[in-house]
C-alpha cells in the first residue's frame, strides 16, 4: 500500500526577493556561503556529523520568538543600567522602537531560516548520523500536540524523569495539556463555540521539542549509542526602508543587519561568535560535564553516578563524559537528559563578523580565542574552517575534529586583531623542539 505521507526533502537553497535588487539565490552547499572542515584524527572512524538546511518558519512563531528575545534583552539592559552609564561594548539590543523585531515581522509568508549543526557521536556513529539526516524534518514537522506524549514517555523511564513536567516546555505544555477536568471541559466549550485560540510555539520551543523527540527516537532505534550537539537557527529579520514604500527588506543571513539567533545545545560541542568591534570571542555554550556548576546542581538529587576515572576525569554513570546528550538509553534514569540549553537572542549584524561551531576534538586542543583568530583574514568560510582543523591536527589532536564557519554581515571587515598569534607561535616552537608536529608523528 502506498504511503500518503509527504516525503521530506532537505532544502539547501534560499531565495530572497529584494525590492530594487531582484532575486538572490543562495546555495548553502557553496564553500563561499558556509565553511565545513573535518578530520578523523587518530580514531578508526568518524563519529562527528554535520547538518545544514533551510527551514521554513511560520510568521507567528518567529514573532513570538523575537518578542521573547527582546523582552529578555531589555531586562538585561535594565540590570546593566544600575551599574553602568554607557552602552556595553557588545550590546546587541536595539534601542529604536521603529526597529522592534516584533513590529517588523508583518509578512504573511513563511520565513527562511538557516539551520546548521554539529553532532558528536559516541558508542558508534549511528545516533549522530540519524540526527544529521532527520533533525531538520523533525523540526519542521513537530507540533504542540506532540508535547503531552513526550512528557509521558520521559515519565515512564522513572528515576530522574519520574516527575518530569516538560522543562523548558512546561509553560506551553500547560496550554496544550490541561491538568484538571475543569480545564478540559472549558476547552471543550471553547471548541464548540469555535473561539479556542491556536497554541503557537516559538522557534526556541520548537527547537527544544525537536531535541526531545529526537532523543526518544534514538533511545528506540540505537539504545547503545548517543550524541551531543550544538545547533543554530539564524533567521534574517526584515528592515523597513525609510526611502521606499515597498515594505521591509529581508537579506540573506550573511548580509542581514538584524537576525534572530536561536541556539540549542547539549554536551561539549561549542558555539562561538566573533565580535566585529574588538575581535574577541563570545561563547554561546557551556559544556555539560557532570562536575560543572550547573550540572552538579541539577544532578544533586540523584545522589549517585559520578565516578572519577584513572585520568582524573569525571564520568557520569561510570562511562559518559557528558551528563546531557541525545540517546544513551541506559543512562536516562540517572539524569542524562536530551533537554537542550536554549539561547534566544536578537543580534545586530554590524556587531558580529562570523559564527563558529566546533566539536570537542578541537576545543580540547585549542582555546576559543585561538579558534576565532585562526578564522580571521580567511578569504572564504571554507578556508577559515580548514585553518582551524589543520591547526588542531598539527598540535596533535587525536579525536574526531569538526569546524563549521558561518559568515555574518561584518565578515572580512571586523576588528581584524589577532589576539593569540604569539601564543600559537610559541606552541609551534614547542612542537618543533619536541621533534615535529602531532600530525607528523602519526605519519
C-alpha positions as CSV (number, residue, x, y, z in Angstrom):
1,X,0.0,0.0,0.0
2,X,1.4,3.4,-0.9
3,X,2.0,5.8,1.9
4,X,0.2,9.1,1.8
5,X,2.9,10.7,4.0
6,X,4.8,13.5,2.3
7,X,8.5,12.6,1.6
8,X,10.6,15.2,3.4
9,X,13.4,16.8,1.3
10,X,16.1,18.8,3.0
11,X,16.4,22.2,1.2
12,X,19.9,23.6,0.5
13,X,18.9,26.7,-1.4
14,X,17.3,30.0,-0.2
15,X,15.8,32.6,-2.5
16,X,15.2,36.2,-1.5
17,X,13.2,38.8,-3.5
18,X,14.5,42.3,-2.6
19,X,12.9,45.5,-3.9
20,X,15.1,47.3,-6.5
21,X,17.6,44.5,-6.3
22,X,15.8,41.5,-7.6
23,X,16.0,37.8,-6.7
24,X,19.0,36.4,-4.8
25,X,19.6,32.7,-4.8
26,X,21.8,31.4,-2.0
27,X,23.3,27.9,-2.2
28,X,24.0,26.6,1.3
29,X,26.3,23.9,-0.2
30,X,28.7,26.5,-1.6
31,X,32.1,26.8,0.2
32,X,31.7,30.6,-0.2
33,X,28.5,30.5,1.8
34,X,29.4,28.2,4.6
35,X,32.7,26.6,5.6
36,X,32.9,23.0,6.8
37,X,36.1,21.0,7.6
38,X,36.5,17.6,9.3
39,X,39.3,15.2,10.3
40,X,39.1,11.7,11.7
41,X,42.2,12.4,13.9
42,X,43.6,9.1,15.2
43,X,40.2,7.5,15.5
44,X,39.5,4.5,13.3
45,X,36.2,6.0,12.1
46,X,34.4,9.4,12.0
47,X,31.7,9.9,14.6
48,X,31.2,13.6,14.0
49,X,28.5,14.6,11.6
50,X,27.2,18.0,10.4
51,X,23.9,19.2,9.1
52,X,23.0,22.3,7.0
53,X,19.4,23.1,5.8
54,X,17.0,25.8,5.1
55,X,13.9,25.7,7.3
56,X,10.6,27.4,6.8
57,X,9.2,29.2,9.9
58,X,5.7,30.5,10.4
59,X,5.3,34.2,10.9
60,X,3.5,33.8,14.3
61,X,6.3,31.5,15.6
62,X,9.1,33.9,14.7
63,X,7.2,36.9,16.0
64,X,6.7,35.2,19.4
65,X,10.4,34.3,19.5
66,X,11.6,37.8,18.6
67,X,9.3,39.3,21.2
68,X,10.6,36.9,24.0
69,X,14.2,37.7,23.0
70,X,13.5,41.5,23.0
71,X,11.9,41.4,26.5
72,X,14.9,39.3,27.8
73,X,17.4,41.8,26.4
74,X,15.6,44.8,27.8
75,X,15.7,43.1,31.3
76,X,19.4,42.6,30.9
77,X,19.9,46.2,29.8
78,X,17.9,47.5,32.7
79,X,20.1,45.5,35.1
80,X,23.2,46.8,33.5
81,X,22.0,50.4,33.8
82,X,22.2,50.1,37.6
83,X,25.9,49.7,37.3
84,X,26.9,51.4,34.1
85,X,26.3,54.8,32.5
86,X,27.4,53.8,29.0
87,X,26.3,51.2,26.4
88,X,28.0,47.8,26.8
89,X,30.7,47.2,24.2
90,X,29.0,44.2,22.5
91,X,25.4,45.2,23.4
92,X,23.1,43.7,20.7
93,X,19.9,45.2,21.9
94,X,18.2,47.7,19.6
95,X,17.0,50.8,21.3
96,X,14.9,52.2,18.5
97,X,11.2,51.5,18.7
98,X,11.0,51.6,14.9
99,X,13.4,48.7,14.7
100,X,11.5,46.5,17.1
101,X,11.7,42.9,15.6
102,X,8.1,42.1,16.7
103,X,6.9,45.2,14.8
104,X,8.7,44.3,11.6
105,X,7.5,40.7,11.3
106,X,4.4,41.6,9.3
107,X,4.9,39.1,6.4
108,X,2.1,36.6,5.9
109,X,4.6,34.2,4.3
110,X,7.0,31.7,5.7
111,X,10.4,33.0,6.8
112,X,13.6,31.2,5.7
113,X,15.9,30.2,8.5
114,X,19.4,28.8,8.2
115,X,19.8,25.6,10.3
116,X,23.4,24.5,10.9
117,X,24.5,21.9,13.5
118,X,27.5,19.8,14.6
119,X,26.9,16.4,16.2
120,X,29.5,14.3,18.1
121,X,28.5,10.7,18.4
122,X,29.7,8.1,20.9
123,X,29.2,4.4,21.1
124,X,29.2,4.4,17.3
125,X,28.2,6.9,14.6
126,X,24.5,5.7,14.3
127,X,23.0,8.4,16.6
128,X,25.0,11.3,15.1
129,X,24.1,10.2,11.5
130,X,20.4,9.9,12.4
131,X,20.4,13.4,13.8
132,X,22.2,14.8,10.7
133,X,19.7,13.2,8.4
134,X,16.4,13.7,10.3
135,X,16.6,16.6,12.8
136,X,15.6,19.2,10.1
137,X,12.5,17.1,9.3
138,X,11.6,16.7,13.0
139,X,12.0,20.5,13.5
140,X,9.6,21.3,10.7
141,X,7.0,18.6,11.4
142,X,6.8,18.8,15.2
143,X,3.6,20.1,16.7
144,X,2.5,21.4,20.1
145,X,0.2,18.4,20.3
146,X,3.3,16.2,20.5
147,X,4.3,17.6,23.9
148,X,2.0,15.5,26.2
149,X,3.2,12.2,24.7
150,X,6.8,13.4,25.0
151,X,6.3,14.1,28.7
152,X,4.6,10.8,29.3
153,X,7.4,8.9,27.6
154,X,10.0,10.5,29.8
155,X,8.0,9.9,33.0
156,X,7.8,6.2,32.0
157,X,11.6,5.9,32.3
158,X,11.4,6.6,36.0
159,X,14.3,7.7,38.1
160,X,15.3,11.2,37.3
161,X,12.3,11.7,35.0
162,X,9.5,10.3,37.2
163,X,8.2,13.8,37.8
164,X,9.2,15.4,34.5
165,X,6.9,18.3,33.6
166,X,8.4,19.4,30.3
167,X,11.3,21.5,31.5
168,X,11.7,24.4,29.1
169,X,8.3,23.4,27.5
170,X,6.4,23.4,30.8
171,X,4.6,26.6,30.2
172,X,3.4,25.7,26.7
173,X,2.6,22.2,27.9
174,X,0.1,23.6,30.3
175,X,-1.7,25.2,27.4
176,X,-1.7,22.0,25.4
177,X,-2.3,19.5,28.1
178,X,-4.8,20.7,30.8
179,X,-4.2,19.1,34.2
180,X,-7.8,19.2,35.5
181,X,-11.2,18.2,34.3
182,X,-12.4,21.7,34.8
183,X,-9.8,23.0,32.3
184,X,-10.6,20.2,29.9
185,X,-14.3,21.0,30.0
186,X,-13.6,24.7,29.4
187,X,-11.5,23.8,26.3
188,X,-14.4,21.6,25.0
189,X,-16.8,24.5,25.5
190,X,-14.4,26.8,23.5
191,X,-14.1,24.3,20.7
192,X,-18.0,24.1,20.4
193,X,-18.1,27.9,20.1
194,X,-15.2,27.9,17.7
195,X,-13.2,30.5,19.7
196,X,-10.3,28.4,21.0
197,X,-7.0,30.0,20.2
198,X,-4.3,28.0,18.4
199,X,-1.3,27.2,20.6
200,X,1.7,28.7,18.9
201,X,5.2,27.5,19.6
202,X,8.1,29.9,19.5
203,X,11.2,28.9,17.5
204,X,13.0,28.3,20.8
205,X,10.2,26.0,22.0
206,X,10.1,24.2,18.6
207,X,13.9,23.5,18.8
208,X,13.6,22.2,22.4
209,X,10.7,19.9,21.5
210,X,12.6,18.6,18.5
211,X,15.6,17.7,20.7
212,X,13.3,15.7,22.9
213,X,11.5,14.0,20.1
214,X,14.9,13.0,18.5
215,X,16.2,11.9,21.9
216,X,13.3,9.5,22.3
217,X,13.6,8.2,18.8
218,X,17.3,7.4,19.3
219,X,16.5,5.5,22.5
220,X,14.3,3.2,20.5
221,X,16.5,2.9,17.4
222,X,20.0,2.9,18.8
223,X,19.9,2.2,22.5
224,X,23.6,1.6,22.8
225,X,24.8,4.9,21.3
226,X,24.3,8.6,21.7
227,X,25.4,12.0,20.6
228,X,26.0,15.6,21.8
229,X,25.0,18.5,19.7
230,X,25.1,22.3,19.1
231,X,22.5,23.6,16.7
232,X,21.9,27.1,15.4
233,X,18.9,28.7,13.7
234,X,19.7,32.1,12.1
235,X,16.7,33.9,10.7
236,X,17.1,37.3,8.9
237,X,14.6,39.9,10.1
238,X,13.2,42.4,7.7
239,X,14.4,46.0,7.7
240,X,12.0,48.8,7.0
241,X,13.1,51.3,4.4
242,X,12.6,55.0,5.0
243,X,13.1,55.8,1.4
244,X,10.7,53.3,-0.1
245,X,7.1,52.3,0.3
246,X,7.7,48.7,-0.7
247,X,7.7,47.3,2.8
248,X,10.6,45.7,4.6
249,X,13.7,44.2,3.0
250,X,14.9,40.8,4.1
251,X,18.5,40.0,3.2
252,X,20.3,36.6,3.4
253,X,21.8,35.8,6.7
254,X,25.3,36.9,5.7
255,X,24.1,40.3,4.7
256,X,21.3,40.9,7.2
257,X,21.6,43.9,9.6
258,X,19.4,42.1,12.1
259,X,19.0,38.4,12.9
260,X,17.1,36.1,15.2
261,X,19.6,33.7,16.7
262,X,18.3,30.6,18.5
263,X,20.8,28.0,19.8
264,X,20.1,24.5,21.1
265,X,22.9,22.8,22.9
266,X,23.7,19.5,24.8
267,X,27.1,18.2,25.7
268,X,30.6,19.5,24.9
269,X,30.4,20.7,21.3
270,X,30.7,24.5,21.2
271,X,29.2,27.6,19.6
272,X,31.2,30.8,19.3
273,X,30.7,34.3,18.0
274,X,33.4,36.7,16.8
275,X,32.9,40.3,17.8
276,X,33.5,42.7,14.9
277,X,34.2,45.5,17.4
278,X,37.2,44.2,19.3
279,X,37.8,40.7,17.7
280,X,37.2,38.9,20.9
281,X,35.3,35.6,21.2
282,X,31.8,35.3,22.8
283,X,31.0,31.8,23.8
284,X,27.3,30.8,23.2
285,X,27.5,27.4,25.0
286,X,28.9,25.8,28.2
287,X,30.0,22.2,28.5
288,X,27.6,19.8,30.2
289,X,30.2,17.9,32.2
290,X,28.8,16.3,35.4
291,X,31.2,18.2,37.6
292,X,30.3,21.6,36.2
293,X,28.5,24.0,38.4
294,X,25.2,23.9,36.6
295,X,25.1,20.2,36.0
296,X,26.2,19.3,39.5
297,X,23.3,21.3,40.9
298,X,20.8,19.6,38.5
299,X,22.1,16.1,39.3
300,X,22.5,16.6,43.1
301,X,19.1,15.0,43.8
302,X,20.1,11.8,42.0
303,X,22.8,11.2,44.7
304,X,25.0,8.8,42.7
305,X,26.5,8.2,39.3
306,X,29.7,10.4,39.3
307,X,32.9,8.4,39.0
308,X,36.4,9.7,38.5
309,X,38.5,7.6,36.1
310,X,42.2,6.8,36.2
311,X,43.0,10.0,34.2
312,X,41.2,12.2,36.8
313,X,38.2,12.9,34.5
314,X,34.6,12.7,35.8
315,X,32.3,10.2,34.2
316,X,28.6,10.1,34.8
317,X,27.3,6.5,35.3
318,X,31.0,5.4,35.0
319,X,31.0,5.9,31.2
320,X,29.8,9.3,30.0
321,X,31.9,12.5,29.9
322,X,28.7,14.5,29.4
323,X,25.5,14.5,31.6
324,X,23.4,15.8,28.8
325,X,23.1,14.1,25.4
326,X,20.7,12.6,22.9
327,X,20.2,8.8,23.0
328,X,22.2,7.0,25.7
329,X,19.1,5.0,26.7
330,X,20.8,3.1,29.5
331,X,21.7,6.3,31.4
332,X,18.4,8.2,31.2
333,X,17.2,7.2,34.6
334,X,20.4,8.6,36.0
335,X,19.5,12.1,34.6
336,X,21.3,12.0,31.2
337,X,18.8,14.3,29.6
338,X,18.3,15.4,26.0
339,X,16.9,18.8,27.2
340,X,19.0,21.4,25.5
341,X,20.2,24.7,26.8
342,X,18.3,27.3,24.7
343,X,19.7,30.7,23.8
344,X,17.3,33.1,22.2
345,X,18.8,36.5,21.0
346,X,18.3,39.3,18.5
347,X,21.7,40.2,17.2
348,X,22.9,43.1,15.0
349,X,24.9,42.1,12.0
350,X,27.1,45.2,12.5
351,X,28.4,43.8,15.7
352,X,29.5,40.3,14.6
353,X,31.9,39.0,12.0
354,X,31.2,35.3,12.0
355,X,29.9,32.3,14.0
356,X,31.8,29.0,14.5
357,X,30.6,25.6,15.7
358,X,33.2,23.0,16.7
359,X,33.3,19.5,18.2
360,X,35.4,18.8,21.3
361,X,38.2,17.3,19.2
362,X,39.1,20.9,18.5
363,X,38.1,22.7,21.7
364,X,40.1,20.3,23.8
365,X,43.2,21.2,21.9
366,X,43.0,24.9,21.1
367,X,41.3,27.8,23.0
368,X,38.1,29.6,21.9
369,X,40.0,32.8,21.1
370,X,42.6,30.8,19.1
371,X,39.7,29.3,17.1
372,X,38.3,32.7,16.3
373,X,41.7,34.2,15.5
374,X,42.5,31.4,13.0
375,X,39.4,32.3,11.0
376,X,40.3,36.0,10.7
377,X,41.5,37.1,7.3
378,X,40.4,34.0,5.5
379,X,39.0,34.7,2.0
380,X,36.2,32.1,2.3
381,X,34.4,30.4,5.2
382,X,35.8,27.1,3.9
383,X,39.4,28.4,4.2
384,X,38.6,29.5,7.8
385,X,37.3,26.1,8.8
386,X,40.3,24.4,7.2
387,X,42.7,26.6,9.2
388,X,41.0,25.6,12.5
389,X,41.1,21.8,11.8
390,X,44.6,21.9,10.4
391,X,46.0,23.7,13.5
392,X,44.3,21.3,15.8
393,X,45.8,18.4,13.9
394,X,49.2,20.0,13.9
395,X,49.1,20.3,17.7
396,X,48.3,16.5,17.9
397,X,44.6,16.4,18.1
398,X,43.6,12.7,18.3
399,X,39.8,12.9,18.5
400,X,37.4,13.5,15.6
401,X,37.5,17.1,14.6
402,X,34.8,19.3,13.0
403,X,34.6,23.1,12.4
404,X,31.8,25.0,10.8
405,X,32.1,28.7,9.9
406,X,29.1,30.9,9.2
407,X,29.8,34.4,7.9
408,X,27.8,37.3,9.2
409,X,27.4,40.9,8.0
410,X,30.9,42.1,9.0
411,X,32.7,39.1,7.5
412,X,36.2,40.2,6.5
413,X,35.6,43.7,7.9
414,X,35.9,43.2,11.6
415,X,38.5,44.5,14.1
416,X,40.9,42.1,12.5
417,X,43.1,41.8,15.6
418,X,44.9,38.5,16.0
419,X,44.9,38.3,19.8
420,X,46.6,34.9,20.1
421,X,49.3,34.9,17.4
422,X,52.2,34.9,19.9
423,X,50.6,32.1,21.8
424,X,50.2,30.0,18.7
425,X,53.8,30.7,17.5
426,X,55.1,29.7,21.0
427,X,53.1,26.4,20.8
428,X,54.5,25.7,17.3
429,X,58.1,26.3,18.6
430,X,57.5,23.8,21.4
431,X,56.4,21.2,18.8
432,X,59.4,21.8,16.7
433,X,61.7,21.4,19.8
434,X,59.9,18.1,20.7
435,X,60.5,16.5,17.3
436,X,57.8,17.7,14.9
437,X,54.1,18.2,14.9
438,X,51.5,15.8,16.1
439,X,50.4,15.2,12.5
440,X,54.0,14.3,11.5
441,X,54.3,11.9,14.4
442,X,51.2,10.0,13.2
443,X,52.6,9.5,9.7
